């Protein structure tokens, strides 16, 4: 039997079984019923369309974002779970964090004996982990009273959704590529990786740095993503000199402050401090090689999260000026030099006016703290005296490396270049001591990037 459309089927049935007068009554009833239903459905659609929805804006103002780009967890030689570490930073007004365990990304299935975890930390670490994230989140295998019980270390891809919040906090996959030449440790961080990079080795310190940097650049091109490489703690083991870093023209970043107490930040009788090294690197780059200066980061290099001595979190960070909180925009801003390093001082603004050649800084007030801004640069004079710190040429041209050109007190300071400077940068020091010092008599500081060299 051929099927009929519903209206036709209804009409046929009515014609066969209902008298004319009854048909009219039924039709009227159906019309009334249909009329009462249709407006209701239409009203529901209209109501749904007009209901207020949560507005999501993807436009954003340029602002400062705080982040740490050197962090270790139980995945390598840190002493806490990565979720606990990430949660620590997220709760303390950080906006981004790179987990940089040695020679790996936190990926795959990884179990660690509880006995080893406790040996690194303390007996309460598993209880704190469960209290923060819940019993159902924490995975163990073996009986609770078994000495061989193991705890699963969660990969970044699994736990990041618990911690991240759009526009407020993100996690960035990264690695500390930990290499060496002979007995000298050579560590380079690579931030925003798609996959692990193996140490590349080399026939010298410089060759080792160059080979690892080349692998990072190739990774960036292969995956079509922004990656930030930076040289870590050059005075660790006194492995890397200013001349080594200056010679690697493709490297643009290094750690001017690292919060680990064992990285020899101040140097010794035979080795310069890291801040002096910074000026030595840039004097060579600008006076001899005519390449861009290197920029300085501050990082934690955190390993210890339980209040004991060691490389604890919260000692150093970068403040990046960006429109969006994404790894790509953060890295792009840093490559432009639109950031500063800090161990406690907060800048309201830092600007360099290329037309007037003036560097200005505005410092955020901090209770009764006072601030001293030193404008530091390397200058090149042409004279016949030969009494300067380092002769760079034989024709009477002399380079003064890392000279304090001006000192200003207060929360606002500026310096206008005279034309002798190869670059200018600012170090701002607070009268307040560091809240968790990594070396004796440490004050809170901030460091701006070298400008005026173009």
Secondary structure by P-SEA (a helix, b strand, c coil): cccccaaaaaaaaaaacccaaaaaaaaaaaaaaaaaaaaaaaaaaaaaaacccccccccccbbbbbbbcbbbcccccccccaaaaaaaaaaacccbbbbcccccccccbbbbbaaaaaaacccaaaaaaaaaccccccccccccccccbbbbbbccccccccccccccbbbbbbbccccccccbbbbbbbccccccccccccccaaaaaaaaaaaaaaaaaaacbbbbbbbccccccccccaaaaaacccccbbbccccccccccccccccccaaaaaaaaaaaaccccccbbbbbbbbccccccccccccccccbbbbbbcccccaaaaaaaaaacccccccccccccccccccccbbbbbbcccccbbbbbbbbbbbbbbccccccccccccccccccccccccccccccccccccccccbbbbbbbbcccccccccccccccccccccccc
